[in-house]
Amino acid sequence: MKTSQEIITMIESKASEHEAIVRQVAGDVEIIRKKLAEIIQAKAAKEVLMTQTQAMMVLKDRLMFHKACILQLNDLLKEIKQ
C-alpha cells in the first residue's frame, strides 16, 4: 500500500509529464501556424492547406487533452492535501 506522500509524488510526476507534452505540442502548433501563413501567402493548392489545417486540429486536440489532464491531476492533489 502506498503512502499518501508517494501518491502525491506520483501525481505530481504525471502532471509534470503532461506539462512537458503541452510545451512540446504548443511549439508544434506554432510551427504549423507559421506554415499555414506561408501557404496562404503563396496561395498554394487547397490540398496542402487542408492537410496542414487537419494537422493543426489534431495538435490542438492533443493540447486540450493534456491541459485537461493537468487540471484533473491538480484537482486530485487539492483533494488529497485537504
Beta strands, then each sheet from edge to edge (+ up, - down):
end
